[in-house]
Amino acid sequence: MLLIEDLQVDVGGKTILKHIDLEIKSGETHVLFGPNGSGKTSLLMAIMGYPEYKAAAGRILFRGVDITRSPINERAQMGIGMSYQRPPTIHGLKTRQMVQICAKGEGDVEDLASRVNFVDFLDRDVNAGFSGGEIKRSELLQLMAQNPDLLLFDEPESGVDLENITLVGDAIATLLQKEHLPYNTRSRSQVKRERTKMGLIITHTGFILDYVPADKGYVLYDGVLSCSGNPAEILKWISECGYEECARCATKTN
């Protein structure tokens, strides 16, 4: 599981996140809402271990191990992976080579690429000239090869057209084992226990929830987790009242 306790994150000497407490258990997917500049991406970067995002207080535990000071490569090797909103272009490195690196030389690259309709892009430089939807599919392909236990998604529906959103949504559902939907003979709790993958998804629009059911939602406002609860109910409240009212409501409740 992922456990974050009283985390404070500083970037360039400025405090971006304050008193973050969050727990994701095995098989759960959580979703994070919030306006631009609220610190959502900073939280994912801190979990992934980017050195610019310094944990000034608190701690991050993954599978019971304190990874607060662990570098990115160790976190990736432990089973944490991330899909970025704006990943860089890497000239001179073919997508095929990148996928092979993520897979540690194991698995069939062509087979993995076919699942996200990406075979024709394997011999192009990573993200070079890719559209928004193609970049998302490239990121998902790399995650499929890495096969991490904790998956972090930074606005997976951003820049994705209607033609690609279903493919992207279905791929994320598969990565998070959400395609194993309950049958009439099995309860939802039984299905959840069969899942082991954990996910934390940043979303503005909530479109991704049409494809990837989430177990819990949060609103991050001004660097603070202002409330948590049912993702669909939070999204409905945000759409009707806006983030500021949501934060005021949480303040009154507390």
C-alpha positions as CSV (number, residue, x, y, z in Angstrom):
1,M,0.0,0.0,0.0
2,L,0.9,3.7,-0.2
3,L,0.8,5.6,3.0
4,I,1.5,9.4,3.2
5,E,1.7,11.0,6.7
6,D,1.6,14.7,7.4
7,L,3.7,15.5,4.2
8,Q,5.0,18.9,3.4
9,V,6.5,19.5,0.0
10,D,8.7,22.5,-0.9
11,V,9.7,23.5,-4.4
12,G,12.4,26.1,-4.8
13,G,12.2,27.1,-1.1
14,K,8.4,27.6,-1.3
15,T,5.9,25.3,0.4
16,I,3.5,23.8,-2.1
17,L,1.9,21.0,-0.1
18,K,0.9,21.1,3.6
19,H,-0.2,18.3,6.0
20,I,-1.0,15.7,3.3
21,D,-2.4,12.5,4.7
22,L,-3.4,9.8,2.2
23,E,-3.6,6.0,2.1
24,I,-4.2,3.8,-0.9
25,K,-4.6,0.1,-0.2
26,S,-3.9,-2.8,-2.5
27,G,-6.4,-2.9,-5.3
28,E,-7.7,0.6,-4.8
29,T,-7.8,3.5,-7.2
30,H,-8.1,7.1,-5.9
31,V,-8.7,10.3,-7.9
32,L,-7.5,13.8,-7.2
33,F,-9.4,16.9,-8.2
34,G,-8.3,20.5,-7.9
35,P,-7.8,23.8,-9.8
36,N,-4.6,24.6,-11.7
37,G,-1.8,25.5,-9.4
38,S,-3.2,23.7,-6.4
39,G,-0.3,21.2,-6.1
40,K,-1.7,18.1,-7.7
41,T,1.2,17.4,-10.0
42,S,3.6,18.3,-7.2
43,L,2.1,15.5,-5.1
44,L,2.7,13.0,-7.8
45,M,6.2,14.2,-8.4
46,A,6.9,14.0,-4.7
47,I,5.6,10.4,-4.6
48,M,7.8,9.5,-7.6
49,G,10.8,11.1,-6.0
50,Y,11.8,14.0,-8.1
51,P,14.6,15.8,-6.2
52,E,13.1,19.3,-6.9
53,Y,10.1,18.3,-4.8
54,K,11.6,18.1,-1.4
55,A,9.8,16.5,1.5
56,A,10.4,19.1,4.2
57,A,8.2,17.2,6.8
58,G,6.3,14.0,7.1
59,R,7.0,10.8,5.3
60,I,6.0,8.5,2.4
61,L,5.8,4.7,2.8
62,F,5.4,2.2,0.1
63,R,4.8,-1.5,1.0
64,G,5.8,-0.6,4.6
65,V,9.2,0.9,3.5
66,D,10.0,4.5,4.1
67,I,10.8,5.9,0.7
68,T,10.8,9.6,1.7
69,R,14.5,10.0,0.8
70,S,14.7,7.3,-1.9
71,P,15.8,8.3,-5.4
72,I,13.5,7.9,-8.4
73,N,15.3,4.8,-9.8
74,E,14.8,2.9,-6.5
75,R,11.1,3.8,-6.4
76,A,10.6,2.6,-9.9
77,Q,12.4,-0.6,-9.1
78,M,10.1,-1.1,-6.1
79,G,7.1,-0.9,-8.4
80,I,6.0,2.8,-8.8
81,G,5.3,4.1,-12.3
82,M,4.0,7.4,-13.6
83,S,2.3,8.8,-16.7
84,Y,3.2,12.4,-17.2
85,Q,1.0,15.2,-18.5
86,R,3.8,16.7,-20.6
87,P,6.6,14.1,-21.0
88,P,9.8,15.3,-22.9
89,T,10.8,14.4,-26.4
90,I,13.9,12.2,-26.5
91,H,15.8,12.5,-29.8
92,G,18.0,9.6,-30.6
93,L,16.0,7.0,-28.5
94,K,13.5,4.9,-30.4
95,T,10.2,4.2,-28.7
96,R,10.9,0.5,-29.2
97,Q,14.1,0.9,-27.2
98,M,12.4,2.8,-24.4
99,V,9.7,0.0,-24.1
100,Q,12.5,-2.6,-24.0
101,I,14.2,-0.7,-21.2
102,C,10.9,-0.4,-19.2
103,A,10.3,-4.2,-19.7
104,K,13.9,-5.0,-18.7
105,G,14.3,-6.9,-22.0
106,E,11.3,-9.2,-21.3
107,G,8.0,-9.5,-23.1
108,D,6.9,-9.0,-26.7
109,V,7.2,-5.3,-27.6
110,E,5.0,-5.7,-30.7
111,D,2.3,-7.4,-28.7
112,L,2.3,-4.7,-26.0
113,A,2.2,-2.0,-28.7
114,S,-0.7,-3.6,-30.5
115,R,-2.9,-3.2,-27.3
116,V,-2.7,0.6,-27.6
117,N,-2.6,0.7,-31.4
118,F,1.1,1.9,-31.4
119,V,3.0,-0.6,-33.5
120,D,3.6,2.0,-36.3
121,F,5.3,4.4,-33.8
122,L,7.8,2.0,-32.3
123,D,10.7,3.0,-34.6
124,R,10.1,6.8,-34.1
125,D,12.0,8.8,-31.5
126,V,10.2,9.0,-28.2
127,N,7.4,11.6,-28.4
128,A,9.0,13.2,-31.5
129,G,6.1,14.8,-33.5
130,F,3.5,12.9,-31.5
131,S,0.0,14.3,-31.0
132,G,-1.5,14.6,-27.6
133,G,-3.3,11.2,-27.9
134,E,-0.2,9.5,-29.3
135,I,1.9,10.8,-26.4
136,K,-0.6,9.4,-23.9
137,R,-0.6,6.0,-25.7
138,S,3.2,6.1,-25.6
139,E,3.2,6.7,-21.9
140,L,0.7,3.9,-21.4
141,L,2.8,1.5,-23.5
142,Q,5.8,2.2,-21.3
143,L,3.8,1.6,-18.1
144,M,2.5,-1.7,-19.6
145,A,6.1,-2.7,-20.1
146,Q,7.1,-1.7,-16.6
147,N,4.0,-3.2,-15.0
148,P,4.3,-1.3,-11.7
149,D,2.2,-1.9,-8.6
150,L,1.4,1.7,-8.0
151,L,0.4,3.8,-11.0
152,L,0.3,7.6,-11.0
153,F,-1.6,9.4,-13.8
154,D,-1.3,13.1,-14.4
155,E,-4.4,14.2,-16.3
156,P,-4.6,11.2,-18.6
157,E,-7.5,12.7,-20.6
158,S,-5.7,16.0,-21.3
159,G,-5.0,16.6,-25.0
160,V,-6.8,13.4,-26.0
161,D,-9.4,13.6,-28.7
162,L,-12.7,11.6,-28.7
163,E,-11.1,9.0,-31.0
164,N,-8.4,8.2,-28.4
165,I,-10.1,8.7,-25.1
166,T,-11.8,5.3,-25.2
167,L,-8.5,3.6,-26.0
168,V,-6.7,5.5,-23.3
169,G,-9.4,4.8,-20.7
170,D,-9.6,1.1,-21.5
171,A,-5.8,0.8,-21.3
172,I,-5.7,2.5,-17.9
173,A,-8.5,0.2,-16.7
174,T,-6.5,-2.8,-17.8
175,L,-3.4,-1.5,-16.0
176,L,-5.4,-1.1,-12.8
177,Q,-7.1,-4.4,-13.2
178,K,-10.4,-2.6,-13.5
179,E,-11.5,-4.6,-16.5
180,H,-12.3,-7.5,-14.1
181,L,-15.8,-6.2,-13.4
182,P,-18.1,-8.0,-11.0
183,Y,-20.2,-10.9,-12.3
184,N,-23.5,-11.9,-11.0
185,T,-21.9,-14.6,-9.0
186,R,-19.3,-12.4,-7.3
187,S,-19.7,-9.4,-5.0
188,R,-17.8,-6.1,-5.6
189,S,-15.8,-6.8,-2.4
190,Q,-14.6,-10.1,-3.8
191,V,-13.5,-8.5,-7.1
192,K,-11.6,-5.7,-5.2
193,R,-9.7,-8.3,-3.2
194,E,-8.6,-10.0,-6.4
195,R,-7.0,-6.7,-7.6
196,T,-3.5,-5.8,-6.5
197,K,-2.7,-2.7,-8.5
198,M,-3.0,0.7,-6.9
199,G,-3.7,4.0,-8.8
200,L,-3.8,7.7,-8.1
201,I,-5.3,9.8,-10.9
202,I,-5.3,13.5,-11.4
203,T,-8.3,14.8,-13.4
204,H,-9.8,18.1,-14.2
205,T,-12.8,17.0,-16.3
206,G,-13.6,13.7,-14.6
207,F,-14.0,12.0,-18.1
208,I,-11.6,9.3,-17.1
209,L,-14.1,8.1,-14.4
210,D,-16.3,6.9,-17.3
211,Y,-13.7,4.2,-18.0
212,V,-11.9,3.8,-14.6
213,P,-14.1,3.5,-11.5
214,A,-12.4,5.1,-8.5
215,D,-12.8,4.0,-4.9
216,K,-12.1,7.4,-3.3
217,G,-11.8,11.0,-4.4
218,Y,-10.0,14.1,-2.9
219,V,-10.0,17.8,-3.6
220,L,-6.6,19.5,-3.3
221,Y,-7.0,23.2,-2.9
222,D,-4.2,25.6,-2.1
223,G,-1.8,22.8,-1.2
224,V,-4.2,21.2,1.3
225,L,-6.5,18.1,0.9
226,S,-9.7,20.0,1.7
227,C,-12.1,17.0,1.5
228,S,-12.5,13.4,0.5
229,G,-15.3,11.1,-0.3
230,N,-17.2,9.5,-3.2
231,P,-15.6,10.6,-6.5
232,A,-18.8,10.9,-8.4
233,E,-20.4,13.1,-5.6
234,I,-17.3,15.3,-5.4
235,L,-17.3,15.8,-9.1
236,K,-20.9,16.7,-9.1
237,W,-20.4,19.2,-6.3
238,I,-17.4,20.8,-8.1
239,S,-19.4,21.1,-11.3
240,E,-22.3,22.8,-9.6
241,C,-20.5,25.0,-7.0
242,G,-16.8,25.2,-8.0
243,Y,-13.6,24.5,-6.0
244,E,-13.7,27.6,-3.8
245,E,-17.1,26.6,-2.4
246,C,-15.9,23.1,-1.9
247,A,-12.9,24.3,0.1
248,R,-15.1,26.7,2.2
249,C,-17.5,23.8,2.9
250,A,-14.6,21.6,4.1
251,T,-13.3,24.5,6.3
252,K,-16.7,25.0,8.0
253,T,-17.0,21.2,8.5
254,N,-13.5,21.1,10.2
